Amino acid sequence: MKLYSLLEKKDPDSTFQPSKESRVTVLSTKKLSVNQKELLLNRGIGLVERDFISILPLSFDIPEIPPNIIFTSKNAVKAILEHPSKKQLQQKNIFCVGEKTAEFLSKNGFRVYFSANYGSELASEIIKDLREKEFLFFCGKRRLNELPKRLKDAGVKLTEIEVYDTQPVSKKIDRIFDGVLFFSPSAVKSYCSENELAESVAFCIGKTTASEAKKHTSNIIVASTPSIENVIVQVVKYFK
């Protein structure tokens, strides 16, 4: 039996409470899947969720395609799924950041050559073994600079194509949560533009998200691996 009854709420803020009254409630700055919700609710943790960012696809052209392609997010992969060059891209060596990105690529017929948890790890691998190769990087308009800068500084030939933009969806929420879950630096910026973290614990998916959160609080816990599920694991551990 589900611990909550409304899985498909249409309002911007969705609130779910366990069957027993919860003393702890967290806010997710990203809508979660049913299974992800249950990881919290089965442990007696109440959940409020709202998307604090939205993804806007951009128009783009793809030049001559080199043998090696880089993706650092599922959003970039989604942006090229309907592109006429998709079949060509599926034949290339794909380098990506994130387990979920790798899974999504494989599910959609791409050949994942190498996957890393962070952009810095991917940059190190390319510089170590593939410095002489040419790469095409599909990215967001507000992408982090570390990966492309390190590759270019090392002499790697890299072409960047912006395929989506991240827009804030800020909203004032008049309550203090025991914890706030962040999955990107953009979500931290969007949430904190209208709200204070105050006594809330900031649970962050990775180091760059945590770096943005540090501008607003010192009460931060970072996931041991950069995944939504591991952020939730940290929440459960903290409040058990």
Backbone as CSV, one residue per row, in Angstrom:
resi,resn,N_x,N_y,N_z,CA_x,CA_y,CA_z,C_x,C_y,C_z
1,MET,0.849,-1.197,0.000,0.000,0.000,0.000,0.882,1.243,0.000
2,LYS,0.516,2.231,-0.814,1.260,3.480,-0.854,1.074,4.244,0.455
3,LEU,2.116,4.970,0.822,2.057,5.764,2.035,1.480,7.143,1.779
4,TYR,1.166,7.437,0.528,0.547,8.702,0.188,-0.429,8.436,-0.937
5,SER,-1.397,9.308,-1.099,-2.498,8.991,-2.007,-2.469,9.743,-3.320
6,LEU,-1.834,10.920,-3.368,-1.893,11.730,-4.578,-0.515,11.793,-5.216
7,LEU,-0.293,10.979,-6.234,1.014,10.926,-6.885,1.094,11.870,-8.067
8,GLU,-0.014,12.356,-8.540,-0.018,13.162,-9.751,-0.651,14.518,-9.502
9,LYS,-0.250,15.180,-8.427,-0.805,16.496,-8.132,-0.431,17.489,-9.220
10,LYS,-1.340,18.392,-9.538,-1.101,19.359,-10.595,-0.581,20.696,-10.058
11,ASP,-0.691,20.917,-8.747,-0.230,22.186,-8.190,1.286,22.221,-8.161
12,PRO,1.901,23.427,-8.199,3.356,23.534,-8.235,4.035,22.897,-7.040
13,ASP,3.420,22.975,-5.859,3.991,22.384,-4.656,3.234,21.109,-4.323
14,SER,3.933,19.980,-4.255,3.306,18.721,-3.887,3.789,18.337,-2.499
15,THR,2.846,18.006,-1.612,3.177,17.651,-0.244,2.730,16.225,0.024
16,PHE,3.629,15.426,0.571,3.332,14.044,0.884,3.733,13.772,2.319
17,GLN,2.857,13.134,3.073,3.146,12.776,4.452,2.994,11.273,4.635
18,PRO,3.854,10.663,5.443,3.687,9.241,5.753,2.366,8.994,6.457
19,SER,1.978,7.718,6.539,0.716,7.379,7.172,0.693,7.784,8.635
20,LYS,1.864,7.719,9.299,1.968,8.194,10.663,2.489,9.629,10.648
21,GLU,2.079,10.394,11.631,2.488,11.796,11.687,4.010,11.895,11.736
22,SER,4.574,12.727,10.867,6.020,12.872,10.781,6.488,14.091,11.560
23,ARG,7.591,13.928,12.263,8.188,15.053,12.970,9.213,15.762,12.101
24,VAL,9.567,15.156,10.973,10.578,15.705,10.073,9.973,15.883,8.686
25,THR,10.168,17.057,8.097,9.724,17.297,6.721,10.846,17.983,5.955
26,VAL,11.097,17.510,4.739,12.135,18.093,3.898,11.513,18.634,2.621
27,LEU,12.223,19.554,2.005,11.820,20.113,0.715,12.781,19.621,-0.355
28,SER,12.242,19.075,-1.425,13.064,18.749,-2.591,12.886,19.843,-3.632
29,THR,13.985,20.413,-4.117,13.919,21.470,-5.124,13.803,20.902,-6.532
30,LYS,13.459,19.620,-6.601,13.228,18.936,-7.868,12.152,17.890,-7.630
31,LYS,11.190,17.765,-8.545,10.169,16.724,-8.410,10.836,15.344,-8.480
32,LEU,10.453,14.462,-7.565,11.065,13.152,-7.462,10.160,12.092,-8.097
33,SER,10.760,10.951,-8.416,9.970,9.834,-8.924,9.223,9.173,-7.765
34,VAL,8.274,8.330,-8.086,7.500,7.617,-7.052,8.432,6.809,-6.154
35,ASN,9.360,6.070,-6.749,10.287,5.257,-5.953,11.160,6.115,-5.046
36,GLN,11.586,7.263,-5.550,12.413,8.157,-4.745,11.618,8.736,-3.568
37,LYS,10.351,9.084,-3.812,9.490,9.557,-2.722,9.375,8.506,-1.628
38,GLU,9.186,7.256,-2.049,8.972,6.193,-1.072,10.195,5.961,-0.189
39,LEU,11.385,6.223,-0.705,12.594,6.082,0.108,12.533,6.984,1.333
40,LEU,11.905,8.142,1.184,11.743,9.065,2.301,10.530,8.699,3.157
41,LEU,9.407,8.496,2.497,8.151,8.285,3.220,8.146,6.988,4.012
42,ASN,8.813,5.962,3.498,8.887,4.695,4.227,9.691,4.816,5.513
43,ARG,10.498,5.856,5.622,11.260,6.115,6.847,10.607,7.178,7.717
44,GLY,9.369,7.533,7.396,8.639,8.472,8.224,9.024,9.919,8.027
45,ILE,9.606,10.249,6.885,10.025,11.623,6.594,9.022,12.256,5.632
46,GLY,8.434,13.380,6.032,7.495,14.086,5.172,8.220,14.819,4.059
47,LEU,7.530,15.036,2.945,8.163,15.616,1.762,7.300,16.697,1.141
48,VAL,7.904,17.829,0.848,7.324,18.845,-0.024,8.245,18.948,-1.230
49,GLU,7.705,18.997,-2.433,8.566,19.062,-3.619,8.069,20.119,-4.585
50,ARG,9.041,20.764,-5.209,8.738,21.789,-6.211,9.965,21.970,-7.102
51,ASP,9.744,22.117,-8.397,10.855,22.383,-9.313,11.248,23.851,-9.200
52,PHE,12.488,24.105,-8.800,12.976,25.477,-8.686,13.765,25.920,-9.915
53,ILE,13.914,25.034,-10.888,14.493,25.421,-12.172,13.691,24.749,-13.278
54,SER,13.739,25.330,-14.473,13.135,24.710,-15.650,14.179,24.659,-16.758
55,ILE,14.024,23.696,-17.643,14.976,23.490,-18.734,14.363,23.975,-20.037
56,LEU,15.076,24.871,-20.715,14.617,25.453,-21.975,15.498,24.962,-23.121
57,PRO,14.974,24.149,-24.031,15.778,23.699,-25.177,16.162,24.877,-26.068
58,LEU,17.352,24.819,-26.631,17.844,25.869,-27.525,17.953,25.330,-28.946
59,SER,17.844,26.218,-29.913,18.111,25.847,-31.305,19.622,25.767,-31.509
60,PHE,20.072,24.770,-32.255,21.513,24.624,-32.459,21.779,23.844,-33.739
61,ASP,22.964,24.055,-34.277,23.452,23.301,-35.429,24.665,22.493,-34.995
62,ILE,24.816,21.334,-35.589,25.963,20.484,-35.286,26.916,20.509,-36.472
63,PRO,28.172,20.925,-36.260,29.148,20.933,-37.355,29.631,19.510,-37.653
64,GLU,30.743,19.381,-38.289,31.324,18.059,-38.535,31.522,17.344,-37.205
65,ILE,31.102,16.085,-37.127,31.104,15.359,-35.858,32.391,14.554,-35.703
66,PRO,33.176,14.833,-34.660,34.398,14.060,-34.399,34.047,12.706,-33.791
67,PRO,35.040,11.835,-33.605,34.752,10.495,-33.075,34.335,10.475,-31.609
68,ASN,34.568,11.568,-30.865,34.373,11.549,-29.423,33.404,12.652,-28.984
69,ILE,32.405,12.262,-28.190,31.351,13.176,-27.761,31.295,13.215,-26.236
70,ILE,31.057,14.401,-25.674,30.942,14.562,-24.222,29.546,15.056,-23.853
71,PHE,28.953,14.395,-22.856,27.720,14.867,-22.218,27.971,14.939,-20.714
72,THR,27.507,15.997,-20.074,27.633,16.080,-18.626,26.279,16.098,-17.920
73,SER,25.186,15.937,-18.668,23.860,15.890,-18.038,22.857,15.203,-18.949
74,LYS,21.803,14.656,-18.333,20.708,14.066,-19.098,20.003,15.117,-19.941
75,ASN,19.959,16.356,-19.456,19.282,17.419,-20.202,19.925,17.629,-21.571
76,ALA,21.249,17.534,-21.632,21.942,17.681,-22.916,21.622,16.511,-23.838
77,VAL,21.535,15.308,-23.270,21.192,14.136,-24.077,19.781,14.289,-24.650
78,LYS,18.835,14.696,-23.796,17.451,14.877,-24.237,17.358,15.876,-25.383
79,ALA,18.228,16.891,-25.345,18.167,17.948,-26.347,18.542,17.466,-27.741
80,ILE,19.289,16.358,-27.842,19.718,15.905,-29.170,18.975,14.652,-29.642
81,LEU,18.035,14.154,-28.836,17.354,12.910,-29.201,16.513,13.032,-30.467
82,GLU,15.997,14.237,-30.755,15.187,14.439,-31.955,15.983,15.073,-33.096
83,HIS,17.287,15.258,-32.893,18.109,15.911,-33.923,18.392,14.947,-35.078
84,PRO,18.451,15.454,-36.308,18.735,14.593,-37.465,20.072,13.854,-37.378
85,SER,21.014,14.375,-36.575,22.335,13.747,-36.451,22.387,12.670,-35.375
86,LYS,21.252,12.341,-34.800,21.232,11.395,-33.688,21.909,10.070,-34.048
87,LYS,21.575,9.503,-35.211,22.130,8.199,-35.577,23.645,8.250,-35.728
88,GLN,24.153,9.355,-36.260,25.603,9.519,-36.358,26.235,9.573,-34.983
89,LEU,25.609,10.301,-34.081,26.141,10.443,-32.730,26.140,9.114,-31.987
90,GLN,25.162,8.266,-32.277,25.082,6.974,-31.607,26.254,6.063,-31.973
91,GLN,26.935,6.368,-33.061,28.077,5.558,-33.498,29.410,6.060,-32.937
92,LYS,29.382,7.151,-32.195,30.612,7.753,-31.686,30.942,7.241,-30.285
93,ASN,32.154,7.536,-29.836,32.561,7.213,-28.470,31.996,8.274,-27.531
94,ILE,31.183,7.851,-26.579,30.531,8.800,-25.690,31.233,8.840,-24.333
95,PHE,31.586,10.033,-23.906,32.158,10.285,-22.586,31.129,11.099,-21.801
96,CYS,30.866,10.707,-20.558,29.807,11.400,-19.833,30.111,11.517,-18.346
97,VAL,29.325,12.357,-17.691,29.419,12.554,-16.251,28.106,12.104,-15.621
98,GLY,28.200,11.196,-14.647,27.024,10.764,-13.908,26.512,9.399,-14.315
99,GLU,26.204,8.592,-13.318,25.679,7.248,-13.567,24.346,7.285,-14.296
100,LYS,23.470,8.223,-13.895,22.158,8.316,-14.523,22.276,8.775,-15.979
101,THR,23.224,9.674,-16.244,23.448,10.107,-17.625,23.911,8.937,-18.469
102,ALA,24.832,8.132,-17.924,25.333,6.957,-18.647,24.211,5.968,-18.928
103,GLU,23.353,5.729,-17.939,22.236,4.807,-18.122,21.272,5.320,-19.188
104,PHE,21.011,6.619,-19.155,20.082,7.216,-20.111,20.647,7.142,-21.530
105,LEU,21.932,7.379,-21.667,22.581,7.270,-22.972,22.483,5.845,-23.512
106,SER,22.832,4.876,-22.689,22.784,3.477,-23.117,21.366,3.062,-23.498
107,LYS,20.394,3.512,-22.711,18.993,3.196,-22.980,18.550,3.728,-24.325
108,ASN,19.159,4.846,-24.751,18.780,5.469,-26.022,19.739,5.140,-27.159
109,GLY,20.495,4.073,-27.003,21.283,3.544,-28.105,22.648,4.154,-28.329
110,PHE,23.173,4.871,-27.336,24.508,5.465,-27.460,25.554,4.540,-26.853
111,ARG,26.775,4.618,-27.362,27.858,3.772,-26.881,28.688,4.541,-25.852
112,VAL,28.504,4.220,-24.592,29.241,4.910,-23.532,30.636,4.309,-23.412
113,TYR,31.633,5.104,-23.763,33.027,4.665,-23.726,33.608,4.828,-22.334
114,PHE,33.251,5.947,-21.668,33.785,6.195,-20.319,32.818,7.094,-19.564
115,SER,32.599,6.769,-18.292,31.729,7.566,-17.430,32.461,7.898,-16.136
116,ALA,32.304,9.129,-15.662,32.922,9.570,-14.412,31.872,10.210,-13.524
117,ASN,32.163,10.279,-12.230,31.218,10.902,-11.305,31.225,12.417,-11.417
118,TYR,32.388,12.984,-11.738,32.519,14.441,-11.800,33.242,14.861,-13.074
119,GLY,33.000,16.114,-13.483,33.676,16.645,-14.659,35.174,16.660,-14.506
120,SER,35.669,16.909,-13.296,37.112,16.939,-13.058,37.733,15.567,-13.304
121,GLU,37.016,14.498,-12.906,37.507,13.144,-13.129,37.537,12.814,-14.624
122,LEU,36.509,13.240,-15.348,36.468,12.996,-16.786,37.589,13.745,-17.486
123,ALA,37.819,14.993,-17.088,38.902,15.780,-17.679,40.250,15.095,-17.459
124,SER,40.482,14.599,-16.250,41.757,13.933,-15.940,41.965,12.705,-16.801
125,GLU,40.901,11.931,-17.017,41.004,10.723,-17.827,41.317,11.061,-19.283
126,ILE,40.646,12.070,-19.808,40.886,12.460,-21.204,42.299,13.002,-21.376
127,ILE,42.728,13.846,-20.463,44.070,14.441,-20.555,45.142,13.363,-20.442
128,LYS,44.908,12.359,-19.599,45.901,11.308,-19.374,46.083,10.420,-20.604
129,ASP,44.975,10.005,-21.226,45.060,8.988,-22.279,44.637,9.448,-23.673
130,LEU,43.903,10.576,-23.769,43.308,10.941,-25.056,43.555,12.406,-25.411
131,ARG,44.666,12.924,-24.963,44.976,14.343,-25.157,44.986,14.750,-26.630
132,GLU,45.366,13.821,-27.512,45.513,14.146,-28.931,44.217,14.003,-29.721
133,LYS,43.157,13.557,-29.062,41.895,13.328,-29.751,41.059,14.608,-29.814
134,GLU,40.050,14.582,-30.677,39.141,15.722,-30.829,37.785,15.380,-30.219
135,PHE,37.178,16.365,-29.526,35.929,16.134,-28.813,34.881,17.192,-29.159
136,LEU,33.617,16.752,-29.109,32.469,17.645,-29.240,31.692,17.576,-27.924
137,PHE,31.447,18.728,-27.319,30.831,18.803,-25.991,29.454,19.438,-26.095
138,PHE,28.398,18.636,-25.847,27.035,19.165,-25.791,26.754,19.593,-24.347
139,CYS,26.380,20.859,-24.160,26.301,21.376,-22.796,25.163,22.373,-22.640
140,GLY,24.945,22.794,-21.414,23.985,23.832,-21.104,24.628,25.205,-21.224
141,LYS,23.789,26.205,-21.393,24.281,27.570,-21.545,25.012,28.048,-20.296
142,ARG,24.639,27.499,-19.135,25.243,27.906,-17.867,26.153,26.809,-17.320
143,ARG,26.756,26.066,-18.203,27.587,24.953,-17.782,28.779,25.427,-16.955
144,LEU,29.280,24.528,-16.082,30.450,24.832,-15.272,31.674,24.890,-16.174
145,ASN,32.649,25.667,-15.754,33.797,25.942,-16.618,34.944,24.948,-16.452
146,GLU,34.946,24.177,-15.360,36.126,23.375,-15.038,36.508,22.391,-16.136
147,LEU,35.556,21.614,-16.620,35.865,20.596,-17.632,36.412,21.198,-18.917
148,PRO,35.702,22.120,-19.586,36.242,22.666,-20.834,37.549,23.431,-20.642
149,LYS,37.692,24.129,-19.527,38.923,24.891,-19.288,40.121,23.962,-19.144
150,ARG,39.956,22.909,-18.368,41.064,21.972,-18.171,41.457,21.295,-19.486
151,LEU,40.463,20.923,-20.285,40.772,20.265,-21.556,41.483,21.220,-22.510
152,LYS,40.973,22.443,-22.610,41.590,23.408,-23.522,42.981,23.806,-23.052
153,ASP,43.156,23.957,-21.745,44.478,24.297,-21.202,45.486,23.190,-21.469
154,ALA,44.999,21.948,-21.584,45.881,20.807,-21.849,46.093,20.579,-23.336
155,GLY,45.503,21.438,-24.169,45.696,21.327,-25.608,44.736,20.388,-26.307
156,VAL,43.674,19.947,-25.608,42.683,19.072,-26.233,41.790,19.908,-27.158
157,LYS,41.595,19.428,-28.370,40.728,20.127,-29.317,39.273,19.879,-28.934
158,LEU,38.576,20.941,-28.542,37.221,20.804,-28.011,36.293,21.829,-28.648
159,THR,35.171,21.357,-29.183,34.112,22.236,-29.695,32.911,22.124,-28.774
160,GLU,32.384,23.260,-28.309,31.223,23.263,-27.425,29.968,23.701,-28.184
161,ILE,28.866,23.017,-27.916,27.569,23.397,-28.481,26.562,23.494,-27.343
162,GLU,25.991,24.669,-27.160,24.971,24.873,-26.132,23.620,24.396,-26.661
163,VAL,23.011,23.448,-25.948,21.775,22.846,-26.446,20.573,23.092,-25.526
164,TYR,20.815,23.650,-24.345,19.698,23.989,-23.453,20.120,25.086,-22.492
165,ASP,19.133,25.742,-21.904,19.396,26.746,-20.880,18.614,26.382,-19.619
166,THR,19.134,26.809,-18.489,18.490,26.571,-17.200,17.909,27.881,-16.690
167,GLN,16.614,27.896,-16.449,15.934,29.102,-15.986,15.456,28.922,-14.550
168,PRO,15.652,29.926,-13.685,15.155,29.819,-12.309,13.633,29.896,-12.266
169,VAL,13.050,29.149,-11.336,11.617,29.223,-11.074,11.487,29.489,-9.568
170,SER,11.755,30.718,-9.184,11.837,31.067,-7.764,10.454,31.275,-7.169
171,LYS,10.344,30.936,-5.892,9.080,31.144,-5.180,9.363,31.247,-3.694
172,LYS,8.710,32.182,-3.035,8.808,32.316,-1.589,7.976,31.237,-0.920
173,ILE,8.596,30.498,0.008,7.890,29.467,0.765,7.941,29.842,2.237
174,ASP,6.794,30.033,2.823,6.717,30.556,4.191,6.722,29.443,5.233
175,ARG,7.795,28.687,5.247,8.003,27.715,6.316,9.465,27.316,6.337
176,ILE,9.896,26.788,7.456,11.266,26.314,7.590,11.240,24.790,7.581
177,PHE,12.053,24.199,6.719,12.115,22.752,6.600,13.299,22.209,7.402
178,ASP,13.188,20.957,7.808,14.313,20.320,8.495,15.493,20.140,7.543
179,GLY,15.201,19.916,6.288,16.244,19.774,5.279,15.754,20.243,3.925
180,VAL,16.675,20.698,3.090,16.359,21.086,1.714,17.302,20.317,0.796
181,LEU,16.743,19.662,-0.217,17.518,18.830,-1.140,17.822,19.625,-2.403
182,PHE,19.114,19.724,-2.729,19.556,20.471,-3.903,20.280,19.533,-4.871
183,PHE,19.972,19.696,-6.169,20.561,18.823,-7.178,21.358,19.583,-8.238
184,SER,21.534,20.880,-8.051,22.346,21.675,-8.966,22.627,23.028,-8.331
185,PRO,23.736,23.680,-8.720,23.988,25.045,-8.234,22.872,26.007,-8.620
186,SER,22.269,25.807,-9.799,21.185,26.688,-10.247,19.981,26.606,-9.315
187,ALA,19.696,25.414,-8.803,18.579,25.251,-7.880,18.856,25.963,-6.561
188,VAL,20.105,25.926,-6.110,20.478,26.655,-4.895,20.245,28.150,-5.099
189,LYS,20.712,28.675,-6.219,20.546,30.104,-6.509,19.069,30.474,-6.570
190,SER,18.283,29.645,-7.238,16.856,29.931,-7.393,16.151,29.921,-6.038
191,TYR,16.392,28.887,-5.226,15.733,28.787,-3.926,16.151,29.939,-3.012
192,CYS,17.451,30.215,-2.953,17.965,31.213,-2.008,17.712,32.649,-2.458
193,SER,17.255,32.836,-3.683,16.900,34.188,-4.121,15.622,34.678,-3.445
194,GLU,14.796,33.729,-2.960,13.531,34.085,-2.319,13.417,33.560,-0.887
195,ASN,14.313,32.652,-0.507,14.191,31.980,0.790,15.535,31.913,1.501
196,GLU,15.485,31.792,2.817,16.692,31.573,3.613,16.731,30.116,4.058
197,LEU,17.949,29.577,4.152,18.085,28.211,4.627,17.901,28.125,6.141
198,ALA,18.228,29.210,6.838,17.982,29.304,8.280,18.510,28.056,9.001
199,GLU,17.613,27.320,9.666,18.019,26.131,10.424,18.013,24.857,9.585
200,SER,17.677,24.962,8.314,17.586,23.772,7.462,18.963,23.211,7.146
201,VAL,19.045,21.892,7.038,20.254,21.238,6.534,20.173,21.207,5.013
202,ALA,21.235,21.633,4.346,21.286,21.587,2.882,21.927,20.269,2.449
203,PHE,21.149,19.427,1.801,21.649,18.150,1.284,21.952,18.343,-0.198
204,CYS,23.210,18.182,-0.581,23.661,18.539,-1.935,24.148,17.321,-2.701
205,ILE,23.857,17.301,-4.006,24.188,16.148,-4.830,25.676,16.040,-5.125
206,GLY,26.406,17.147,-5.062,27.827,17.102,-5.377,28.574,18.322,-4.876
207,LYS,29.869,18.349,-5.192,30.752,19.394,-4.660,30.414,20.774,-5.201
208,THR,30.071,20.875,-6.467,29.785,22.200,-7.031,28.474,22.757,-6.476
209,THR,27.505,21.880,-6.276,26.249,22.311,-5.655,26.501,22.745,-4.215
210,ALA,27.346,22.001,-3.509,27.683,22.352,-2.132,28.424,23.688,-2.063
211,SER,29.280,23.954,-3.045,30.022,25.221,-3.069,29.062,26.403,-3.168
212,GLU,28.001,26.256,-3.940,26.999,27.317,-4.041,26.217,27.439,-2.735
213,ALA,25.901,26.306,-2.116,25.152,26.327,-0.859,25.952,26.980,0.262
214,LYS,27.279,26.861,0.215,28.141,27.440,1.252,28.038,28.957,1.312
215,LYS,27.540,29.568,0.247,27.338,31.016,0.254,26.175,31.407,1.168
216,HIS,25.375,30.411,1.575,24.155,30.700,2.326,24.084,29.989,3.671
217,THR,24.887,28.921,3.841,24.846,28.161,5.090,26.112,27.339,5.233
218,SER,26.421,26.983,6.463,27.529,26.049,6.718,26.991,24.670,7.091
219,ASN,25.671,24.547,7.141,25.020,23.301,7.546,24.735,22.470,6.302
220,ILE,25.760,21.782,5.813,25.694,21.127,4.502,26.135,19.668,4.616
221,ILE,25.430,18.797,3.931,25.826,17.401,3.785,25.858,17.083,2.294
222,VAL,26.977,16.504,1.841,27.164,16.204,0.419,27.027,14.701,0.193
223,ALA,26.330,14.327,-0.857,26.159,12.913,-1.199,27.520,12.267,-1.457
224,SER,27.669,11.017,-1.048,28.936,10.311,-1.250,29.145,9.957,-2.712
225,THR,28.066,9.782,-3.448,28.114,9.663,-4.908,27.050,10.601,-5.473
226,PRO,27.321,11.235,-6.613,26.401,12.261,-7.133,25.166,11.680,-7.803
227,SER,24.199,11.260,-6.987,22.938,10.748,-7.523,21.805,11.201,-6.617
228,ILE,20.606,11.284,-7.194,19.436,11.666,-6.409,19.215,10.671,-5.273
229,GLU,19.369,9.396,-5.577,19.144,8.368,-4.564,20.103,8.521,-3.398
230,ASN,21.352,8.881,-3.675,22.298,9.000,-2.573,22.048,10.247,-1.740
231,VAL,21.526,11.301,-2.361,21.101,12.463,-1.574,20.025,12.024,-0.582
232,ILE,19.081,11.233,-1.061,18.001,10.749,-0.195,18.551,9.848,0.908
233,VAL,19.536,9.016,0.567,20.177,8.167,1.577,20.772,9.019,2.694
234,GLN,21.415,10.128,2.328,22.013,11.012,3.337,20.936,11.634,4.228
235,VAL,19.792,11.964,3.628,18.674,12.503,4.410,18.205,11.482,5.430
236,VAL,18.002,10.244,4.976,17.523,9.182,5.867,18.520,8.922,6.988
237,LYS,19.814,8.874,6.658,20.845,8.652,7.681,20.843,9.766,8.718
238,TYR,20.702,10.984,8.248,20.791,12.136,9.147,19.618,12.171,10.126
239,PHE,18.432,11.847,9.649,17.232,11.996,10.477,16.758,10.695,11.120
240,LYS,17.520,9.611,10.961,17.055,8.327,11.510,17.052,8.375,13.049
